């Protein structure tokens, strides 16, 4: 994802509605009907698509690549330790 340093001013409309300009909707692929999650973070309004939130959560709690088998790694480590003990 790229970040633009361009500033686009928007104005809150009637009933607190905000129109997101096309230039800001394009990159994240926002189209009419796109579900968004809104939150306040550091006194800023943050809008995110739910799939972006899930992807961030998965990255945060799944730091181990899926190609790594922890059981196999543990067995290998134990065998190496056993070899070292046998030499002693």
Secondary structure, DSSP 8 states (H G I E B T S, - for coil): -------------GGG-----HHHHHHHT--TT---EEEEETTEEEEE-HHHHHHHHHHHH--S-TT--HHHHHHHHHHHHHHHHHH-
